Every structure is written in structure tokens, then in C-alpha cells.
Amino acid sequence: QVQLVESGGGLVQAGGSLRLSCAASGSFWSIGDMGWYRQCPGKQRELVARITRYDSTDYGNSVKGRFTISRDNAKNTVYLQMNSLKPEDTGVYYCNAQIWSPGSHTYWGQGTQVTVSS
């Protein structure tokens, strides 16, 4: 049973920082692309950032220059460093990963709440 477990969400004031982590556990062969998505109140789920196994990255326009995605392949973990947070960053953040176990499947974490107060 493959699971993605997120941590690091919480309440922070505008201008502050948070670091999210997402670790994959269970039995699998390898992990491909990993990413973070978010669902802000009243909006559809959107891409925040994604990273390939070889550290190529892509960011949503609203977070470029403020957020940084990284991964530790030895720990099967992806991170999201969020700086200069704004109230509009408030939402539930989900990680996802493409995992071969065998066959390729996309897994999602349970979500972690990020709240930015003004």
C-alpha cells in the first residue's frame, strides 16, 4: 500500500514562511515526477510546483520567485519552501507523485491546511 503523508502546514502571518514535506511510504519500485497542488477557497485545484526525478522544476505563475520545490530521492520526500506568504496563498495543499509499483500510478496525499493571516 503506497501512501503520501504530508506535514508542515499551519497558520502564519503574511510575509512569513512555511515548509511543507511529503514522504512516500510502502512498497514500490521508483518515483517519477512529484508535485504540490492547492485548492484555495472558492477555486479549483491548481498546480503550485512540480519537480522531475532529475530536479527539473515548474511553478505556477502566482508563486514564482516565492516558493521553491525540492526533493530528496533517498528519503522519497518532496518539499515545498514557501516564503513571502500572502493571504491568497491560504488553502489546502496536496502533494502528488507518479509511482511505479509496478505499473505507473498517480498518488495523492491527504492534504495539509495552510492559512495566511493579514
N, C-alpha and C positions, 0 to 999 in steps of 0.2 A: 504494500500500500504506500504510494508516494504521497507525501504531504509537503505543502509550503507553509511555513509558520513565520508570520510577520511579528515584528516588535519595534518599539521606539516611538509610537505615536503619542500624542498628548496635547496639552494646552500650552500655548506660547504667545507672548505679546508680539505685535507687529514689529518687524525688524529683527526678530530673534531667529534662532536656528534649531533645527531638529535633525536627527539622523535615524533613518529607518533601516531595518535589517530584515532580510527574508532568507531563511535557511530551508533547503530541500532535504527531506529525510525519507528513508525507506530503501527499497531495493530497486536500483536502476542502473543502466549502463553509462549514460553520459547526459550532460545538459547542454543544450544549444543556446539560443537566444533567451535572455531574461529581461524582464521589464517591469516598470511601475506604471499603473494607471490610477486615475482617481475619478470619483464621482462627487461633484460639488452639488450643493442643494439646488434642486430645480433644473439640473443639467444632466446631459448624457455622460456616460463614462468616456473619458478621454485619455489619450496617451500622455504620460508625463515624460518618460525617458525609457530607452531600451539599449541593451548592450549585447553584442555578439560574444561568442566564446573567445574571440581574438581581440576583444576590447574596442571594437568599433562602436561608436555611440551615436544616438539620435535623440533629440529633445523636442518637446512641444514648444511652440513659439512663446507661450506665456511664461515659461520657466527658464529659457535660455539665459545663461550668464548668472543665474542664481542657484540652480540645482546642479548637482554632479552625481552621476551614476557610476558605480564601480562594482567589481565582483572579485571574489576570492574562490578560484576553482577548486583549490584544495579543501576548502570548507563548504563547498556547494552553496555559497551565500552571495546574495546581491545586496548592495547598499544604496541608499539614496541620501546624500547630504543636501539638506535644504537650508539655504541662507537667505537673509533679507526677506523673510516671510511676510506675506501680505494677508489681510483678512479674506481676500478672494481665493487664497490657497486652501481655505477651510473645506474639508470633505473627507470621504473615506478613501484611503489609499490601498490599492490591491497590487500585489506582485503577481507576475505570471512567469512561467518558464516552459520551454519546449524540452521535453524529457523523453529519452529513448529507454524503454523498459521491458522488453524490446518493442519495436514499433514506436512511432513518434506520436506523442500526445501533448496537449497543452493543459497545464495545470494552473489553478488559481489559488491564492491564499484566501484567508477568511476576511481580510480587510482590517485596517487599523485606522482609528479616527485621528485626524489632525484638525485642531481648532486654533485659529489665529485670532486673537482679540485685538481690537483697535485701541 
